[in-house]
Amino acid sequence: MVTSRASITIIKLPTLPHKGREREREREMELTQRGAIMEEEEELEIWNYTFGFVKIAVVKCAIELGIAEAIENHGGPMTLSELSSSLNCAPSSLHRIMRFLVHYRLFKETPTSHGSIAYEQTPMSRRLLTQGHNSLVALFLLESSPVMLAPWHRLGARVLAKEESAFETAHGKDLWSYTAVDEGHSKLLNDAMASMARGTVPAVIEGCPEMFDGIGSLVDVGGGNGTALGLLVKGFPWIRGINFDLPHVVCAADQEWHGVEHVGGDMFQSVPMADAVFIMQVLHDWGDNECIQILKKCRESIPKEKGKVIIVETIIEEEEEERDKLKFVRLMLDMVMMAHTNKGKERTLKEWDYVLGQAGFSRYNVKPIHAVQSVIEAFP
Ligand SMILES: C[S@@+](CC[C@H](N)C(=O)[O-])C[C@H]1O[C@@H](n2cnc3c(N)ncnc32)[C@H](O)[C@@H]1O
């Protein structure tokens, strides 16, 4: 029965037998407790948003000090006094930094035989080593550099102004014009891309080796310093690789890869001819119109009958996939594109379908791999 008094609505529940009422009361209490716990969790989570930048700043400080390197070179756990004398820094400040990093499980504390505490590496801190296959230092230093942080302060203005570029407002030119005249930042960017490629390319090789069968020559469009192509040619040694990027990028490519030649140029003008094109994390830097132009140039550079374009890019799922642990990374990358490029974005499958269709591709396959990105194999 429902009784209405002014704006208050009272719902009268039917009278339950004694046991039923007990159970109902227990259930109500359980729901109230659950609600309180959720509220408490949200209350705590908001601190993470408020002071989230602290984690970035402290990890950057750990990289600059070379904490992971010192422990690695020491060959085992280090006490505070060993670490502070090795890094030549004040023990009291270092203690506070280490307390923070241990709390977030970047390093671990371990007891020594003398009854004191020493710091040891974890799988996460090893990724803060400058050298090493899994190092994320270059990517971290790029993203936390003043140049890349400045546009984040313009994100709101960009959204309000619809088309304004946050990077251009902060620096007066777009990212690629900026790197063309700033050698240091260009190296930071190319090293960061190479560190990502060292994680993604092995996943491509493992996840879709069949895509590279029968390819004699492969051009990597926007291939940076050639790391991705170098790894592909190492995995599929029958391929002749052409690393294609802006002239200042290929000129500065410092590592020689067997079977890879470097060619400088502009992908909006033309792309070197090859049996197939590989293009990784380039199209997400551009809006749909530019993306279609680049894809058309890629299509023109491969044989009509047997050619293909292998695209490695993030695909944003439209459905909420509960088991997809990487969705938050993809959404973050989309925000990075909004801050750092003029019209770049991470695309949904529907959006990929649109640009591929407009660029004249007749069909395509999508293959998920063990990485943030998926592989799209598109045919002319
Ligand atoms: C996000 S990076 C990706 C690098 C590499 N594919 C990877 O995933 O490691 C984008 C690349 O596109 C290149 N690029 C930008 N504009 C270009 C153009 N007009 N022609 C050729 N390459 C270009 C940049 O120099 C940069 O190396």
The ligand as a Tripos MOL2 file, in Angstrom:
@<TRIPOS>MOLECULE
LIG
   27    29     1     0     0
SMALL
NO_CHARGES

@<TRIPOS>ATOM
      1 C1         54.1460    7.9660  -32.1220 C.3       1 LIG1
      2 S1         55.5470    7.8290  -33.1340 S.3       1 LIG1
      3 C2         55.5390    6.0920  -33.5150 C.3       1 LIG1
      4 C3         56.9080    5.5420  -33.7940 C.3       1 LIG1
      5 C4         56.9560    4.0530  -34.1150 C.3       1 LIG1
      6 N1         56.0650    3.6650  -35.1820 N.3       1 LIG1
      7 C5         56.6930    3.2230  -32.8880 C.2       1 LIG1
      8 O1         55.5590    2.8120  -32.6620 O.co2     1 LIG1
      9 O2         57.6320    3.0120  -32.1150 O.co2     1 LIG1
     10 C6         55.0050    8.5880  -34.6380 C.3       1 LIG1
     11 C7         56.0880    8.6790  -35.6850 C.3       1 LIG1
     12 O3         55.5460    9.3090  -36.8500 O.3       1 LIG1
     13 C8         56.5630   10.1070  -37.4310 C.3       1 LIG1
     14 N2         56.0020   11.0990  -38.3380 N.ar      1 LIG1
     15 C9         55.2910   12.2140  -38.0130 C.ar      1 LIG1
     16 N3         54.9660   12.9000  -39.1310 N.ar      1 LIG1
     17 C10        55.4890   12.2120  -40.1850 C.ar      1 LIG1
     18 C11        55.4920   12.4180  -41.5900 C.ar      1 LIG1
     19 N4         54.8650   13.4700  -42.1220 N.pl3     1 LIG1
     20 N5         56.1120   11.5090  -42.3740 N.ar      1 LIG1
     21 C12        56.7380   10.4360  -41.8260 C.ar      1 LIG1
     22 N6         56.7650   10.1730  -40.4930 N.ar      1 LIG1
     23 C13        56.1440   11.0510  -39.6790 C.ar      1 LIG1
     24 C14        57.2390   10.7060  -36.2100 C.3       1 LIG1
     25 O4         58.5040   11.2400  -36.5070 O.3       1 LIG1
     26 C15        57.2780    9.5200  -35.2620 C.3       1 LIG1
     27 O5         58.4500    8.7730  -35.3850 O.3       1 LIG1
@<TRIPOS>BOND
     1     1     2 1
     2     2     3 1
     3     2    10 1
     4     3     4 1
     5     4     5 1
     6     5     6 1
     7     5     7 1
     8     7     8 2
     9     7     9 1
    10    10    11 1
    11    11    12 1
    12    11    26 1
    13    12    13 1
    14    13    14 1
    15    13    24 1
    16    14    15 ar
    17    14    23 ar
    18    15    16 ar
    19    16    17 ar
    20    17    18 ar
    21    17    23 ar
    22    18    19 1
    23    18    20 ar
    24    20    21 ar
    25    21    22 ar
    26    22    23 ar
    27    24    25 1
    28    24    26 1
    29    26    27 1
@<TRIPOS>SUBSTRUCTURE
     1 LIG1         1 GROUP 0 **** ****
